Amino acid sequence: MNFSSFITLRPRTWLNDEVINYMTKKVIQPISSRSHVYSSFFFTRCMQTTTAGHEFDYAAVQRWSDRIPGGLANIDTLYIPINRDNKHWLFIQIHFPTRSIYLYDSLGQNNDNLVYLHAALQYLHAEHRRRNPESSETFDDWSRNWTTSDLSHSSPKQRNGYDCGIFMLISMALCAQGITLCPTSYTQDLVDERNIRKRLAHVAWLDRIDTSPSSGSLRHWLQQETATASSATGPCIPRKAVEVKPKVASAKRLAARERLKRRRRRDRSKLSLGGTRMKRRIRSTDRVTTGSVSQLTNRKRSAASIAAAASRQHTSSQRLLPPAKKRKRLHPT
């Protein structure tokens, strides 16, 4: 998977063929050893568009079953993703034990999808003729033993025009686990709440980094794309790819920090006498002057206590003073 395909997993984006084929091979096919998933290019190759409509061309996909160990006879289920006109995703499930072909579309039933059911039946008949050249059954006689059904009414419905690929992958994974689909198997709200796109992107990212650390990894493509974008529109590096450098403070800033530390340390070491702002620590040798009468020696008492004692001493000293003598007034003679 290249970078341009990887970014189609972002929100509100239509998944392309490379993402669909990658997820079906890495996530869905390993669920069961008795199942196989064809590429989304299967119907693009075998269905040729003509003026008369769609014509089936078996020669274009004749060797596809040879990629399956043991051929189609060695599996129980075959899944085929369908890219309809580069606008919508749906898929076909072929169940060999019951000889049934089912079609699932997250937008509901559509008569235009019936051509894919008929083409899948033609492919299976051509495979039967190739594996059994002695058989003389015609297509009509052979197809009577098979049933084709459009089960889109049982498929969960999408509520937008870009999550069809996500719905197809989830439905295909549930079918591979043997779960019968119904409209309430999952909902659009569940797809949004569980961040399915982000989960798939995480799977693809880890797989490419772990298995392809060389120049083919997504990280290498990401660096190439971001370098190209940076040369054209400026830096466009993801947040995780940016190397965070520690900030180095200038000499002026360091000196200012030291002055602030010394000022705070000096302020914390000060204590005021009777005030709220601490000027300095009180020592036992400090003297407190109250008015102009006397000085008191501080004994590490509170400022209120010192002020009250000074007031009492001032009052008592005023009482002990002798009354002032009246001066005689001299009258002129």
N, C-alpha and C positions, 0 to 999 in steps of 0.2 A: 504494500500500500504506500503510495507516495503522499507527499504533503498536501497537494491540491485535493486529493480524495479524502484525506484525514480531516480536513477542516469542514467537510460537509456534515460532520457529526455535531457541529455547533447548532444552537437552537434556530428554529424556523428555516431550516435548509433541507432540500430534497436530497436524499442519499443517492449516490451514483452506483454504477455496476460494480466498481472495484470494492467499495465498502460492503456491499451486499454479499458478493462472492467470498470476501475475506471472512466475514462473520459466520457465514454458513459453514465454511470449512473448519474454522477454529472453534466455534461455539456449538453449532447445532449438530453437525455430523458426528463428533465424538460422543454424543449422548448415547447412541445405540450402534453397536457393531453390525446390526442387521439393516441399517438404513444407509442411504447415499443421497447426496445432493448434487444435482447438475448445476452447471454455470448458468447465469442469467442470459447468456448469449445463445442458449439452446434454440429457443423459438425464433430468435433473430436470424439464425442460420437456416433453419429448416422451413421457415414460412416465408416464401417469396411473394411480395406484393405485385400483383398484375392488374391490368384493367378489368379483368373479370373478378378480382378479389384476391384472396389468399390461396396460394397453391403450396402443397406440402412437398418438400424436397428431402427425401431420406438420404440421398448421397452426401448431403452436407453434414450429417450427424451420424453417419454409419459406424464410425469407429469410437463413438463416445462411450458405449457400453464396455469396450475393451479395457477402459481404464479402471473398471471395477473388478477386483479379484474374484474370479469365478463367474463374472457376468451378472446379468439381471436375475438369473436363476438362483444366485447365492444371497440375495437380499430379500427382505420382506416389504420394504417401503422405499419409494423413490420420490424425492421432492424436486420440483422444478420451479424456481423463481421466474416471474414473468415481468418484463419491462414493457408496459403497454404505451407505445408511442412516446417514450421518454417523458411521460406525464404521470404515470401511476404504477404502483407495485401491487401484485397479487401473486398467488402461487397455486400449484397443482400438487396434490398428494396421490400417488399411485400405490395402492395396497394390493400386493400380489396374492396373498392367501385367499382373499375374498374376491379377487378380480374386480376391484372397484377403483374408479378415478373420481377424485373430489376436487372441487375448485373453491377457493376461499378468497373473498374480496372484502376489504374493510370498509368499502363504500356501499356495500349492498349488492344485490343481484343486478346484472346488466346483460342484456341479450348479446352484446358484442363479445362477451367472454366465452360464449359457447363454441367459438371457432377453435379456442385452445383445447377444449375437451375433445373435440373431434380430431385435432392434430395429434394429441397425445395417444388416442386410440389408433390412429394410422401408424404412428411410430412403433407402438407395441406389436402391431400386426406385421410390420416390415421386419422387426427383430425376430419375430417367431418364424417367418419365412427364411430368414438368413440362417438361423440356428437349426432349422428343420427343413432342409431343401426338398425332402421327399414329400412334405405335406402339400396337399392340393386344395386346402380350404380357401375359399374366397374371403374377402374382407367381410361381407355381410354374414356369412355363416360363422366365421370366427368371432365376430363382435357380439353375437347373441349371448355369448357366455360372460360378457363384461357389462358393467353398469357404470354410467357416468352421471354425476350429480353436481349441481351447483349449490353448495352449502354456504353461500355468502350470507344467508339470513341467520346462520348460526355463528357467524364471526363477530367479534367485538367491533364496534363502529368507531371510527375516528371522527373528530369534530373540527378538523382543519384540513388544509390542502397540502401539507408537507410532511406529515407523520406516517404516510402509508408504508414507507420502508420499515419504520420501527414496528408498526403493527404486524407487518408480514413476518419479521424475524421473531417476534414474541409468539405469534400464533404457530409458526413452524416449530419453534422450540417446545411448545406445549404438546403439539401433536407427536413430536418425536419421543416425548415421555409417556405417551399412551393416554393423554388427557383428551377427552372429547370436548370440543369447543362449544361454547354457548355465548350469547350476548353479554353475560355477566362474568365471563371468565376473568376479564380485567377491563378497566375503563380508561378513558382519556385522562381523567384526573389522577389515576394511579400511575400512568406513564409519566405525567408531569411531576408528581410528587416524588417518585423514585429516581428521577433524573436518569432515565434509561440511556439517553444520548451520552451523558457524561460517563456512565458506567461502561458503555461500549468503547468510548474513546480511551478510557483507562486500560481496558483489556488490550486494545490494539497497541497502545503506547508501551506498556510493559512487555508485551510479546516481541515487539520490534527491537526494543533496547536489549532484552535478555538474549534473544536468539541471533540478532544481527547488529553487533556492536561496530561493524565496519562502516564503510561509506554508504551502505544501503539502508541505514537505520533512519527512523523518523527524526531523530535528533540531528542527524547530518542534513536531512532535507530542510528541517526547520532553520538551521543556521544558514543554509544557502538562500532560502526564501527571505529571511530577515535581512541578510546582507544585500540582496537585490532591492528589497523595499527601502532599506536605509539609504542606498545610493540615489534613489529616485525621490523619496519623500522624507528623508531624514531617519533618525533612529526609530526602529520599531521592534525592539527586543522585548520578549516577554519578561514579566517581573521576576520570575525565578531564574532567568538566565543572566540577570544583571548582577555583577559582582559588587557587593556593598563594601565600600572602603571606609575605614574608620576616620572620623573627622579629627584633624590635628589642629589644636587651638594655637593661635598666635601668641607671641611673647606679651603683647599688650593685654590680651584676654587673660592669660595666666596671671599676670601681675594684678589685674583687677580682682580676680578670684582670691588671691592671697590677701589683698587688702580687705576684702569683704569678710574673709574668715577671721582675720585679726580683729576687725571691728566687732563682729558678733561675739568672739571670745572675750573681748574686753568689756562689752556690755553685760555679758552674763556674769562676770566677776564683780560687778558693782552692786552696791546696796545703798539705798538712800536712807536718810534719817527723817522719818516722818512723811515720806513721799512715796509715790508709786514708781517712779523711775529710779533704778538702782545706779547710784553714782560710784560708790566704792564700798568695801567691806567695813563694818564697824569694828574698831579695835578697843581694847580696854583702856588705852591711854588717851582716847579721844576726849575732848572737853567740849561741852555744849554751852554756848552763851545764850542766856535768856534775858533779853532786855539789856540793861547796863548795870545790873546789880551785882551778879556773881557768876562764877563758872562752876559747872558740875562735871565731875569725872564720870564718864560712861562706864557702866558695868555690864554691857551687853544686854541692856534692857530695851524694851520697845520705845519707840519715839514718843508715844502717848504717855507712857509712864515717866519718862524723863521730863516731858513738858509739864505734867501734873506736879511732879516733885519741885520743879523749878518755880511753879506758880505758888505752891504752899510756902516755900522758903522766902519768896519775895514778899508774901503777905506778912509772914511772921517778922521778917526784918523791918518792915514798915512800922509794926506795932512797938518794937523795941526802941525806936528812935525817940529821943526827948522832944517834947513839943517845941516848936520854934518860938523864940522870944520876940515879943513885939518891940519894934523900934520906936523909941520916943520921937514924937513929932515936934520939931523945934519951931516955935512961933517967932516971928520977927518982933523985936522990941522997938 
